[in-house]
């Protein structure tokens, strides 16, 4: 049975919240049905974007099926300061 897109979103959110300590995870479907989101955490402070992405994708690849991974368009890995600048909050 195929996993619904909403179930994939929920699974990704729960996975990243569990793996990335003290994180804020926001994941949703784009209008085209792809998964897009952000994971914000202090652990990303001082790390280049490539290192952050490698960490996030390491977690995703370890726990998601290939069909679930193929639904992900992008997951941004942000520091709290970066999220604040982007959202204006």
DAHU-V225594 format. One record per run of one state. SS is the DSSP state (H for helix, E for strand, C for the rest). FROM is the first residue (numbers start at 1). TO is the last residue. If there is no record, write none. Layout:
# DAHU-V225594
SS&FROM&TO, SS&FROM&TO
This chain:
# DAHU-V225594
C&1&4, H&5&19, C&20&23, E&24&29, C&30&34, E&35&40, C&41&41, H&42&44, C&45&48, H&49&63, C&64&65, H&66&69, C&70&71, E&72&78, C&79&79, H&80&87, C&88&89
